[in-house]
């Protein structure tokens, strides 16, 4: 991020800080050109770890029956969902909606059961759980700092994502923004980005690219 862009981020934070009774999120909007996202090769489905986190504690729910994983993730504050709970979840719209406030991970062996019980609800909302690979604790900790960029078809050439909150310092937000843009540019090329805007939850957008 160049100096002018960094100043715009700093001004945005200073202008909106403390004006609301809640902590506002900082949101990034990226507009594309010349890309048909309905083509599989062009679709975006990227997990990006924000170097400075999201500025607030994230919640993780883990689908697992593995006793060792349950013990480790419970101690880390994750919600545990066992296979015996899937039927109840599948028949309760309110419990399904609760899942949307969590980052979801799952032991690979449970993925077919999850797809059968919750796929119709979670799939269209891009909330199917990520399979647990490697160290489950590291994955959960990473999930609370990660965002997911997904394109949604030919006629929606824009993606939105959260890159922090107003409680963060401008350099932290700038580093998060750079991480997101870097990953997207790797995928589509800088020439395919029409414009980039940043805003607080309740502020007008500010163009930075």
Secondary structure, DSSP 8 states (H G I E B T S, - for coil): --HHHHHHHHHHHHHHTTSSSS--EEEEEEEE-S--TTSGGG--EEEEE-TT--SS---EEEE---HHHHHHHHHTT-EEE-GGGHHHHHT-HHHHHHHTTSEEEE-GGGHHHHHHHHHHHHGGGT---EE--S-HHHHHHHHTTEEEEE---TT--EEEEEEEETTS-HHHHHHHHHHHHHHHHHHH-GGGEEEEEEEETTS--EE--
